Amino acid sequence: MSNIEQTLSIIKPDAVERNLQDQIKNDFKNNGFKILKEKKIHITKEEAEKFYKVHESKPFYNDLCTYLSSGPIIVMNLEKDNAVLENRKLMGSTNPKEAEEGTIRKKYGISIDKNSVHGSDSVENAKIELDFFFKS
């Protein structure tokens, strides 16, 4: 039984800065994801604060918002069977040093903060996050 889902993926400033977006998009395509929509944008710190509101109480919140708004990002709407879980597997652990071989963060991540990609952590959050960037 197929369970087609959509999820948000963000190619973060560190990866865009190093011009890795094509390699990362290919990683998604080679793993069966369809990129339904994508755009390159530069968000403000205020927009990043809204986007990461779920992490507001955490110690890393301010740095996370500053970082996401520090340069251009590429936001993508990905589609696949079980897209949320499959994307999390493909991204790998938040800390690139602990990420499995072959995952995006293992290949391109620099640090826990500069780990090259963001992906929704649940179907519910995917809907909220996709609306945040793609609702017209």
Secondary structure, DSSP 4 states (H G I P E B T S, - for coil): ---EEEEEEEE-HHHHHTT-HHHHHHHHHHTT-EEEEEEEE---HHHHHHHTGGGTTSTTHHHHHHHHTSS-EEEEEEEEETHHHHHHHHH--SSTTTSPTTSHHHHH--SSS--SEEE-SSHHHHHHHHHHHH--
